[in-house]
Amino acid sequence: MKALAPIALCAAFVLPMAASAQQPPTTATGDRPATTFDEIERGFYFALLGGPLFVTNPPAAEGTPRPFSSGPMAQVEVGVDLGERISVGLFVMGSSIRTSAEYIGESGGAVSGDYSTFVPGAVLRARLVGLADSQEVKRTWFYLRAGAGYAMFSPKRLLPDSDILVFAGPGVEYYTRLRHFSVGLEVTGNYLVSGGSFGFAVAPNIRYAF
């Protein structure tokens, strides 16, 4: 029994220390930081625009009829937001203009009738005034959009020469609560530099920002 006494004494000191060493380390407790999202996403974007296009005086040879004409127009635009107010992008626009049978363009009378336009180009959008909602988020913006592109026509026998298209106009845009999406409506005036043709378009649009 006397031989076991030292062993028992050592066990009395060693076992509590071993048990303490085996306990898992205390971990810090607290709430995990919440993930926050921007109310409005800005960055790279993709946009679709479409609506009626009106041409007051289609391009034509001097002294030939230039009747008021109209037709559908559509644009695809990709670009990037440079902050809250400025966006720059590239676009492709197509239109199909319905004219009267007397319209002969620059064909000298060889052909007459409707024509279509294909325009690649660049665009700038400047948001001028923003209106905040009840949560102080500026969701509604009034903006000015302007751009220029290289206009190509079809059929070539009707309008063989390409032209430069410039356009500008005001619009209103609303950023939805889906964060990535905004919808808008704009009215733009158009001008063909060489042809001297004036027109205007009314274009509802939708935009998705990444």
HELIX and SHEET records of a PDB file:
HELIX    1   1 LEU A    4  GLN A   22  1                                  19    
SHEET    1   A 9 PHE A  44  VAL A  55  0                                        
SHEET    2   A 9 SER A  69  LEU A  82 -1                                        
SHEET    3   A 9 ILE A  86  ILE A  97 -1                                        
SHEET    4   A 9 TYR A 115  ALA A 132 -1                                        
SHEET    5   A 9 LYS A 138  SER A 154 -1                                        
SHEET    6   A 9 ASP A 163  TYR A 175 -1                                        
SHEET    7   A 9 PHE A 181  LEU A 192 -1                                        
SHEET    8   A 9 SER A 197  ALA A 209 -1                                        
SHEET    9   A 9 PHE A  44  VAL A  55 -1                                        
END                                                                             
